[in-house]
Amino acid sequence: MNIIINNSILRKLDSRLLFAIGFLICVFIAFFKESIFPEKYFFDSFRIQELIEHPYKDEGDTGFTNTSIFYRYLHIDRFFLAPLLAVISYFSVIVFVFRKYNIKTVSFFNLLLMVTYSAMAMVYMSTYSKEFVLFLCVIVSFVLFEKKYLLIWTLFVIFYATFFRSYWFIIILMFWGMKYFVVKKPKMLLIFIPVFYFLISFVYNYIFGVPLSMIRYLTNLDRDAESAQTAIAIFIEGSNFAVEAINFIVTLVFLIIPIPLILLGKPFYIILALLIVMFFFNFIKLYWKENNNKEYTNIFSFVISFMLVQSLFEPDYGSFVKHLSPLFPIIFICIARNTKILEVEE
């Protein structure tokens, strides 16, 4: 692959050197993240590690218990093996999808973006986590089967939804609806989004008898002052399903354009917000140009379905980025495709 700087393509040797530097940065993060980032980033990992070492301990959360069982079955019972497997699988998927979609050039700026996102992914995935299980079960199977064998991929998603995160049942249903009825028509998508929020809010309020927003409220209830800063708030007060649906629409907008993070005024949060904006800018830009292109239908359907469902359940921006990280290699296709194509000069 070639790197473009100032409308000029670098020599292959220089391009490979830059890719190697980016890769080594991510490897360093994967193996030394606990020495770089605060302990709070790894609380879930420590819980899973405890369950791996003490398999008969009663956790209460079946998602964590099943995750520990998953790691034990793979014999990943040492902290060194988790980052090693994460690095190998993550970058193998990137190489595979770039070859699959015939991506031969990327701008230097977009390379920096991808290295930054990959470093973030290593923080969350190169340890004991549901995110890495998601990556292996859902993302790897997606890139392998999405062209011809989507039903096989669907079985992997159902497996993950059954044992790890049940809201993936909603995502897979949304995916198939998006793929066949919505995603190729942007105007239809704009109508579908509010209809989806109103319908699901109505179902939870009047059939299940529990407001859907209660899940986010209960998750954020016991936060300390620091972690509460990035919590996703209820923007409009009200108890009926229509107000709740409007809140979900606002939440979706603020996930894509995280203005609440920017308003906190802290440099780290501002940088994180800009990275999120660039992430979705590249996705939306490609979707706007290629929504009728069958080559990208599955990617568009997957990412949009994921985002709509995450806007219902995400408790805070940190969790949002964490849960989004397994999807980074798929979005890299969108980032790379937004690079201006130039003729390669030897």
Secondary structure, 3 states (H helix, E strand, C coil): CEEEECCEECCHHHHHHHHHHHHHHHHHHHHHHHHHCCHHHHHHHHHHHHHHHCCCCCCCCHHHHHHHHHHHHCCCCCCCHHHHHHHHHHHHHHHHHHHHCCCCEEEHHHHHHHHHHHHHHHHHHCCCCHHHHHHHHHHHHHHHHCCCCHHHHHHHHHHHHHHCCCCHHHHHHHHHHHHHHHCCCHHHHHHHHHHHHHHHHHHHHHCCCCCCHHHHHHHHCCCCCCHHHHECCCCCCCCCHHHHHHHHHHHHHHHHCCHHHHHCCCHHHHHHHHHHHHHHHHHHHHHHHHCCCHHHHHHHHHHHHHHHHHHHHCCEHHHHHHHHHHHHHHHHHHHHHCCCCCCCCC
